Amino acid sequence: MGPSSTGPGRRADSVHIADILRVVIDLKFLRDQPDAVRASQRARGEDESLVDAVVAADERRRAAIGAYESARAEQKAASKELGPVMGRLARAKKAGEDVADLETEAAALRDKGAAMSARVKELEAAADEAKGELDTSLRAIGNVIQPGVPAGGEEDFDLVEEVGTPRDFAAEGFEPRDHLELGELLGAIDMERGAKVSGSRFYYLSGVGAQLEWALMGLAQRIAGEEGFTPLVVPNLVRPETMAGAGFLDAHGDEVYQLPADDLYLTGTSEVALAGFHADEILDLSQGPLRYVSTSTCYRREAGSYGKDTRGIFRVHQFQKTEMFVFCRPEDAVAEHDNLLRIERRVLEALELPYRVIDVAAGDLGGPASRKYDCEAWVPTQAKYRELTSTSNCTTFQARRLNIRERNAEGGGTRTIATLNGTAITSTRPIVALLENHQQADGSVRVPAALQPFLGREVIAPR
């Protein structure tokens, strides 16, 4: 893993993050291939006319900048003309000569300069207005999806593979308990006290429940370490430019917690802080991708989820998550995406859970992702698969916003890199799946072999 060429804490140049947040998708790509961006918007179920709005705003901006630069050059030339005239005027006055013509000439040049100054300001304002229109249109366009991503919304995914067979509890002679009933029986989950202290969708994990969370995070960190990921402990509070740069203040800004008095945001995933780790840097990727992993506390408002998954700990406001993150060359991004999915599958298989992999439809991707795979585990009492992990290829979308680049090996200058993320494990949802899938008739729960060294037991027995 190669270090940043700028060194820890140093910036690649003077460009600040906030100055480049408008750069979302590749504007050159949009100019060259507008039909591809329109098709991506159409597949996402979003407004493809935004592409035309961007093209028009970009043309207005470039025309305004051209007119401004031309007027500015004329203003500078006029200023140069005035200097010699003023010099001749001063010498003529000193010599007692007639200066009427020179004063007239100087006055005309000053008037011309004032008019040109006003014109320059007017054209500068027009260029700023066009830039604002371009920024607004660009921000509304998500990352361009990859070929093969299914069109449509949440239910329009493509099934990649189903792994394992759900248990037939009827054949085993008992009705499965849901995770909350099991959690209370085992002394592992306390929703009542969570609501008393913090409100709905908060909880306590106690005793073996807390130990199970730690075991899950330990297993995920061990596997990520074996896979060559460097562990980081990251901030849970980030600045607006970091949150926006990672793509979490666009369509889903209402889902994050904000601390207005401090101008900070609580992160819903360590992906945000991991993405910002190399902001404004030029990376050395000559030795391969940079791969990081972090376990952090995550906070989500769950806006718009009223009435969904209100029982138990499947959908909550606070949880632990171990997240993987990759910085790589754009041409390596697809291979890195496949690798992240392989690692996620390795974790799920270690937990001995029946699961499926889906290729998420374009309308359910979120703005930064060009492709996303979800791994969904079977939840017996719901009789359906539910998302446990996901991995996204964000191509150059986040790195362009965060100004993360590498030296261009094929010539001078730099180029934007690619970023990817993948959830190794979360705390609450795997607990739901583990309790329900590995429960036994007496209310005890079998512990998968991979978790036993972390948990120190083979069976979790009722209190």
C-alpha positions as CSV (number, residue, x, y, z in Angstrom):
1,M,0.0,0.0,0.0
2,G,1.6,3.2,-1.1
3,P,1.6,6.4,0.9
4,S,0.1,9.7,-0.2
5,S,2.7,11.6,-2.2
6,T,1.7,14.8,-0.3
7,G,2.3,13.2,3.1
8,P,0.0,13.1,6.2
9,G,-1.9,16.3,6.8
10,R,-0.6,18.1,3.7
11,R,-2.7,19.3,0.8
12,A,-2.0,18.7,-2.9
13,D,-2.6,22.3,-3.8
14,S,-4.5,25.4,-2.7
15,V,-7.9,24.2,-4.1
16,H,-10.3,23.9,-1.1
17,I,-12.9,21.2,-1.0
18,A,-15.8,23.7,-1.0
19,D,-14.5,25.2,-4.2
20,I,-15.0,21.9,-6.1
21,L,-18.2,20.5,-4.7
22,R,-20.0,21.5,-7.8
23,V,-18.0,19.0,-9.8
24,V,-20.1,15.8,-9.5
25,I,-20.2,13.7,-12.6
26,D,-17.5,14.2,-15.3
27,L,-18.6,17.3,-17.2
28,K,-16.4,16.4,-20.1
29,F,-18.1,13.0,-20.3
30,L,-21.5,14.6,-20.2
31,R,-20.5,17.0,-23.1
32,D,-19.1,14.1,-25.1
33,Q,-21.7,11.5,-24.4
34,P,-25.0,13.2,-23.3
35,D,-27.1,10.2,-24.5
36,A,-25.3,7.9,-22.1
37,V,-26.1,10.3,-19.2
38,R,-29.7,10.6,-20.4
39,A,-30.0,6.8,-20.5
40,S,-28.6,6.6,-17.0
41,Q,-31.1,9.1,-15.7
42,R,-33.9,7.3,-17.5
43,A,-32.9,4.0,-15.9
44,R,-32.8,5.7,-12.5
45,G,-36.3,7.0,-13.0
46,E,-35.0,10.5,-12.8
47,D,-35.3,13.6,-15.0
48,E,-33.2,13.2,-18.2
49,S,-34.0,16.8,-19.3
50,L,-31.4,17.8,-16.6
51,V,-28.8,16.7,-19.1
52,D,-30.0,19.3,-21.6
53,A,-30.1,21.9,-18.8
54,V,-26.5,21.2,-17.9
55,V,-25.4,21.4,-21.5
56,A,-27.2,24.7,-22.0
57,A,-25.9,26.1,-18.7
58,D,-22.4,25.0,-19.6
59,E,-22.6,26.8,-22.9
60,R,-23.9,30.0,-21.3
61,R,-21.1,29.8,-18.7
62,R,-18.4,29.3,-21.3
63,A,-19.8,32.1,-23.4
64,A,-20.0,34.4,-20.4
65,I,-16.5,33.6,-19.3
66,G,-15.3,34.3,-22.9
67,A,-17.0,37.6,-23.0
68,Y,-15.7,38.5,-19.5
69,E,-12.1,37.6,-20.4
70,S,-12.3,39.6,-23.7
71,A,-13.7,42.6,-21.9
72,R,-11.1,42.3,-19.1
73,A,-8.4,42.3,-21.8
74,E,-9.8,45.4,-23.4
75,Q,-10.0,47.0,-19.9
76,K,-6.3,46.3,-19.3
77,A,-5.4,47.7,-22.7
78,A,-7.4,50.9,-22.1
79,S,-5.6,51.2,-18.8
80,K,-2.3,51.0,-20.5
81,E,-3.3,53.7,-23.0
82,L,-4.2,56.1,-20.2
83,G,-0.8,55.9,-18.5
84,P,1.2,57.5,-21.3
85,V,-1.4,60.2,-21.9
86,M,-1.3,61.1,-18.2
87,G,2.5,61.2,-18.3
88,R,2.4,63.6,-21.3
89,L,-0.2,65.7,-19.6
90,A,1.9,66.1,-16.5
91,R,5.0,67.0,-18.5
92,A,3.0,69.6,-20.6
93,K,1.6,71.2,-17.5
94,K,5.1,71.5,-16.0
95,A,6.4,73.1,-19.2
96,G,3.4,75.5,-19.3
97,E,2.1,74.2,-22.6
98,D,-1.5,74.2,-23.8
99,V,-3.0,70.9,-22.3
100,A,-6.6,71.2,-23.5
101,D,-6.3,68.5,-26.1
102,L,-4.5,66.2,-23.7
103,E,-7.1,66.7,-20.9
104,T,-9.8,65.9,-23.4
105,E,-8.0,62.7,-24.5
106,A,-7.4,61.7,-20.8
107,A,-11.0,62.3,-19.9
108,A,-12.2,60.2,-22.8
109,L,-9.9,57.4,-21.8
110,R,-11.1,57.6,-18.2
111,D,-14.7,57.5,-19.3
112,K,-13.9,54.5,-21.5
113,G,-12.2,52.8,-18.6
114,A,-15.1,53.4,-16.3
115,A,-17.6,52.1,-18.9
116,M,-15.4,49.0,-19.5
117,S,-15.1,48.4,-15.7
118,A,-18.9,48.4,-15.4
119,R,-19.1,46.1,-18.3
120,V,-16.6,43.7,-16.8
121,K,-18.5,43.6,-13.6
122,E,-21.7,42.9,-15.5
123,L,-20.1,40.1,-17.5
124,E,-18.6,38.6,-14.3
125,A,-22.0,38.6,-12.7
126,A,-23.5,36.9,-15.8
127,A,-20.7,34.2,-15.6
128,D,-21.4,33.6,-11.9
129,E,-25.1,33.3,-12.6
130,A,-24.4,30.8,-15.4
131,K,-22.1,28.9,-13.1
132,G,-24.8,28.8,-10.4
133,E,-27.2,27.3,-12.9
134,L,-24.7,24.7,-14.0
135,D,-23.9,23.8,-10.4
136,T,-27.6,23.3,-9.6
137,S,-28.2,21.1,-12.6
138,L,-25.1,19.1,-12.0
139,R,-25.9,18.4,-8.4
140,A,-29.3,16.8,-9.4
141,I,-27.6,14.2,-11.7
142,G,-26.5,11.0,-10.1
143,N,-23.5,8.9,-11.1
144,V,-23.7,7.3,-14.5
145,I,-24.7,3.7,-14.1
146,Q,-22.7,0.9,-15.5
147,P,-23.8,-1.3,-18.4
148,G,-26.0,-4.1,-17.2
149,V,-27.4,-2.4,-14.2
150,P,-31.2,-3.2,-14.2
151,A,-33.5,-0.2,-14.7
152,G,-36.3,0.6,-12.2
153,G,-36.9,0.8,-8.5
154,E,-36.4,-1.2,-5.3
155,E,-38.2,-4.3,-6.6
156,D,-36.6,-4.4,-10.0
157,F,-33.2,-5.9,-9.0
158,D,-31.6,-8.8,-10.8
159,L,-30.9,-11.9,-8.7
160,V,-27.3,-12.9,-8.9
161,E,-27.3,-16.0,-6.7
162,E,-29.0,-17.7,-3.7
163,V,-26.7,-19.4,-1.3
164,G,-27.9,-22.0,1.3
165,T,-31.4,-23.3,2.1
166,P,-33.7,-21.7,4.7
167,R,-34.6,-24.0,7.5
168,D,-38.0,-25.8,7.5
169,F,-39.1,-25.2,11.1
170,A,-42.4,-27.0,10.6
171,A,-40.5,-30.1,9.7
172,E,-38.4,-29.7,12.8
173,G,-41.6,-29.5,14.8
174,F,-41.7,-25.9,16.2
175,E,-42.7,-22.4,15.4
176,P,-39.8,-20.0,15.2
177,R,-39.7,-17.1,17.5
178,D,-38.8,-13.7,16.1
179,H,-35.6,-12.0,17.1
180,L,-37.1,-9.7,19.7
181,E,-38.8,-12.5,21.6
182,L,-35.6,-14.5,21.5
183,G,-33.5,-11.4,22.5
184,E,-35.7,-10.8,25.5
185,L,-35.7,-14.5,26.5
186,L,-31.9,-14.5,26.3
187,G,-31.5,-11.2,28.2
188,A,-29.8,-9.7,25.1
189,I,-32.2,-7.0,23.9
190,D,-34.1,-4.3,25.9
191,M,-36.3,-2.1,23.8
192,E,-38.4,-0.7,26.6
193,R,-35.4,0.9,28.4
194,G,-34.0,2.2,25.0
195,A,-37.3,4.0,24.3
196,K,-37.4,5.3,27.9
197,V,-34.0,6.9,27.6
198,S,-33.9,8.0,23.9
199,G,-37.3,7.3,22.2
200,S,-38.4,5.0,19.5
201,R,-35.9,3.0,17.4
202,F,-33.4,3.0,20.3
203,Y,-32.5,0.0,22.3
204,Y,-30.0,-1.6,24.8
205,L,-28.0,-4.7,24.0
206,S,-27.2,-6.3,27.3
207,G,-25.2,-9.3,28.5
208,V,-24.8,-11.7,25.6
209,G,-26.4,-9.2,23.2
210,A,-23.5,-6.7,23.8
211,Q,-21.0,-9.6,23.5
212,L,-22.6,-10.7,20.3
213,E,-22.2,-7.2,18.8
214,W,-18.5,-7.1,19.8
215,A,-18.0,-10.6,18.4
216,L,-19.5,-9.6,15.0
217,M,-17.2,-6.5,14.8
218,G,-14.2,-8.6,15.9
219,L,-14.9,-11.2,13.2
220,A,-15.3,-8.5,10.5
221,Q,-12.1,-6.8,11.5
222,R,-10.2,-10.1,11.5
223,I,-11.4,-11.0,8.1
224,A,-10.7,-7.5,6.7
225,G,-7.2,-7.7,8.2
226,E,-6.6,-11.1,6.5
227,E,-7.7,-9.5,3.3
228,G,-5.1,-6.7,3.5
229,F,-7.2,-3.8,4.8
230,T,-5.6,-1.2,7.0
231,P,-7.7,-0.4,10.1
232,L,-8.6,3.2,10.9
233,V,-10.4,4.7,13.9
234,V,-12.4,7.6,12.3
235,P,-14.3,10.6,13.5
236,N,-18.1,10.2,13.8
237,L,-18.6,14.0,13.3
238,V,-17.6,15.6,10.0
239,R,-17.7,19.0,8.3
240,P,-20.4,19.8,5.7
241,E,-17.9,19.7,2.8
242,T,-16.9,16.1,3.8
243,M,-20.5,15.0,4.1
244,A,-21.4,16.6,0.7
245,G,-18.2,15.3,-0.9
246,A,-19.1,11.8,-0.1
247,G,-22.6,12.4,-1.6
248,F,-24.7,12.3,1.6
249,L,-26.3,15.8,1.4
250,D,-28.0,15.6,-2.0
251,A,-31.2,13.7,-2.2
252,H,-30.8,12.1,1.3
253,G,-29.9,15.2,3.4
254,D,-33.0,14.7,5.5
255,E,-31.7,11.3,6.7
256,V,-28.6,12.6,8.5
257,Y,-28.3,14.2,12.0
258,Q,-26.9,17.7,12.0
259,L,-25.4,19.8,14.8
260,P,-26.1,23.3,13.6
261,A,-24.3,25.0,16.5
262,D,-21.0,23.3,15.5
263,D,-21.6,23.1,11.7
264,L,-21.0,19.3,11.9
265,Y,-22.9,16.2,10.9
266,L,-23.1,12.8,12.6
267,T,-22.2,10.1,10.1
268,G,-24.5,7.3,9.1
269,T,-21.5,5.2,8.0
270,S,-17.7,5.4,8.4
271,E,-17.7,5.6,4.6
272,V,-18.0,9.4,4.9
273,A,-14.9,9.8,7.1
274,L,-13.0,7.2,5.1
275,A,-13.8,9.0,1.8
276,G,-12.6,12.3,3.3
277,F,-9.3,10.7,4.6
278,H,-7.4,11.6,1.5
279,A,-9.4,14.7,0.4
280,D,-7.3,17.2,-1.5
281,E,-4.4,14.8,-1.9
282,I,-2.5,13.2,-4.8
283,L,-2.1,9.5,-4.1
284,D,0.6,7.1,-5.1
285,L,-1.3,4.0,-6.4
286,S,1.8,2.6,-8.1
287,Q,1.8,-0.3,-5.7
288,G,-2.0,-1.0,-6.0
289,P,-5.2,0.3,-4.4
290,L,-5.3,1.7,-0.9
291,R,-7.7,-0.3,1.2
292,Y,-9.0,0.7,4.7
293,V,-11.5,-0.7,7.2
294,S,-13.2,1.0,10.1
295,T,-15.6,0.1,12.8
296,S,-17.7,3.0,14.0
297,T,-21.0,4.0,15.6
298,C,-23.4,5.1,12.9
299,Y,-26.5,7.4,13.2
300,R,-29.5,7.6,10.9
301,R,-32.7,9.5,11.2
302,E,-34.5,6.9,9.2
303,A,-36.6,9.7,7.6
304,G,-39.5,8.4,5.6
305,S,-39.5,5.0,7.3
306,Y,-42.5,5.7,9.5
307,G,-44.3,2.4,10.2
308,K,-41.5,0.2,8.7
309,D,-39.8,-2.4,10.8
310,T,-41.0,-0.8,14.1
311,R,-40.6,-4.1,16.0
312,G,-37.2,-4.9,17.3
313,I,-33.7,-3.8,16.2
314,F,-33.8,-4.2,12.4
315,R,-34.2,-0.5,11.6
316,V,-32.8,1.7,14.3
317,H,-31.2,5.2,14.7
318,Q,-27.9,4.0,16.1
319,F,-25.7,1.0,15.5
320,Q,-22.2,-0.3,15.0
321,K,-20.8,-1.0,11.5
322,T,-17.6,-2.2,10.1
323,E,-17.0,-0.6,6.7
324,M,-14.4,-1.3,4.0
325,F,-13.2,1.5,1.7
326,V,-11.0,1.4,-1.4
327,F,-9.1,4.1,-3.4
328,C,-8.0,2.8,-6.8
329,R,-7.4,3.6,-10.4
330,P,-10.6,3.9,-12.4
331,E,-9.6,0.9,-14.6
332,D,-9.3,-1.3,-11.4
333,A,-12.7,-0.4,-9.9
334,V,-14.7,-3.3,-11.3
335,A,-12.2,-5.8,-10.0
336,E,-12.1,-4.1,-6.6
337,H,-15.9,-4.2,-6.5
338,D,-16.0,-7.9,-7.2
339,N,-13.4,-8.3,-4.4
340,L,-15.5,-6.4,-1.9
341,L,-18.5,-8.6,-2.7
342,R,-16.4,-11.7,-2.2
343,I,-15.3,-10.5,1.2
344,E,-18.9,-9.7,2.2
345,R,-19.9,-13.2,1.1
346,R,-17.1,-14.6,3.1
347,V,-18.5,-12.9,6.3
348,L,-22.0,-14.1,5.7
349,E,-20.9,-17.6,5.0
350,A,-18.9,-17.5,8.3
351,L,-22.1,-16.7,10.0
352,E,-23.8,-19.7,8.3
353,L,-26.7,-17.7,7.1
354,P,-28.8,-18.5,4.0
355,Y,-28.5,-15.4,1.8
356,R,-28.9,-14.1,-1.7
357,V,-26.9,-11.5,-3.8
358,I,-28.8,-9.0,-5.8
359,D,-27.7,-6.5,-8.5
360,V,-29.5,-3.4,-7.2
361,A,-31.7,-1.5,-9.7
362,A,-30.7,1.9,-10.9
363,G,-33.5,3.8,-9.1
364,D,-32.4,2.3,-5.8
365,L,-28.7,3.0,-6.1
366,G,-28.3,6.4,-4.4
367,G,-26.5,9.2,-6.2
368,P,-22.8,8.3,-5.8
369,A,-23.1,4.6,-6.9
370,S,-22.7,3.5,-10.5
371,R,-23.4,-0.1,-9.4
372,K,-24.3,-1.8,-6.1
373,Y,-24.6,-5.3,-4.9
374,D,-26.6,-6.2,-1.8
375,C,-26.3,-9.3,0.3
376,E,-29.6,-10.2,1.9
377,A,-30.0,-12.8,4.6
378,W,-33.1,-14.9,5.1
379,V,-35.3,-13.9,8.1
380,P,-37.5,-16.8,9.0
381,T,-40.3,-15.0,10.8
382,Q,-40.6,-12.5,8.0
383,A,-40.3,-15.3,5.3
384,K,-38.2,-13.1,3.1
385,Y,-34.6,-11.9,2.5
386,R,-33.5,-8.6,4.1
387,E,-30.4,-6.5,3.4
388,L,-27.4,-7.1,5.6
389,T,-24.5,-5.8,3.6
390,S,-24.0,-3.8,0.4
391,T,-21.1,-2.8,-1.7
392,S,-21.0,0.2,-4.2
393,N,-18.7,1.2,-7.0
394,C,-18.7,5.0,-7.0
395,T,-16.2,5.3,-9.8
396,T,-14.9,8.9,-9.8
397,F,-18.0,10.5,-8.4
398,Q,-16.8,11.0,-4.8
399,A,-13.1,11.5,-5.6
400,R,-14.0,14.3,-8.0
401,R,-15.9,16.2,-5.3
402,L,-13.2,15.6,-2.7
403,N,-10.3,16.4,-5.1
404,I,-8.6,13.1,-4.8
405,R,-6.2,12.3,-7.6
406,E,-3.1,10.4,-8.8
407,R,-0.3,11.3,-11.1
408,N,-1.1,10.5,-14.7
409,A,1.2,7.7,-15.6
410,E,0.6,8.2,-19.3
411,G,1.7,11.8,-19.3
412,G,1.8,15.0,-17.3
413,G,-0.7,16.2,-14.8
414,T,-3.1,14.3,-12.6
415,R,-6.4,12.4,-12.9
416,T,-9.3,11.6,-10.6
417,I,-9.2,8.2,-9.0
418,A,-12.1,5.8,-8.2
419,T,-13.6,5.0,-4.7
420,L,-15.6,2.0,-3.6
421,N,-17.2,1.0,-0.3
422,G,-18.5,-2.2,1.2
423,T,-20.1,-3.1,4.5
424,A,-18.3,-6.0,6.2
425,I,-21.0,-6.3,8.9
426,T,-23.4,-4.2,10.9
427,S,-24.4,-4.9,14.5
428,T,-28.2,-5.1,14.7
429,R,-29.3,-6.7,11.4
430,P,-26.9,-9.7,11.6
431,I,-28.1,-10.2,15.2
432,V,-31.7,-10.4,13.9
433,A,-30.7,-13.0,11.3
434,L,-28.4,-15.0,13.6
435,L,-31.0,-15.3,16.4
436,E,-33.8,-16.4,14.1
437,N,-31.8,-18.7,11.8
438,H,-29.9,-20.5,14.6
439,Q,-32.6,-20.8,17.2
440,Q,-33.5,-24.1,18.8
441,A,-36.9,-25.3,20.1
442,D,-36.0,-24.5,23.7
443,G,-35.3,-20.9,22.9
444,S,-31.5,-21.3,22.9
445,V,-29.4,-20.2,19.9
446,R,-26.5,-22.1,18.3
447,V,-23.4,-20.0,17.8
448,P,-21.7,-20.4,14.4
449,A,-18.2,-21.9,14.7
450,A,-16.5,-18.7,13.3
451,L,-18.1,-16.6,16.2
452,Q,-17.3,-19.0,19.0
453,P,-13.7,-17.8,19.6
454,F,-15.0,-14.2,20.0
455,L,-18.1,-15.2,22.1
456,G,-16.6,-17.9,24.2
457,R,-19.5,-20.3,23.9
458,E,-21.2,-22.7,21.5
459,V,-24.8,-22.0,22.6
460,I,-26.6,-19.0,23.9
461,A,-29.0,-20.3,26.5
462,P,-32.1,-18.6,27.9
463,R,-31.6,-16.9,31.3
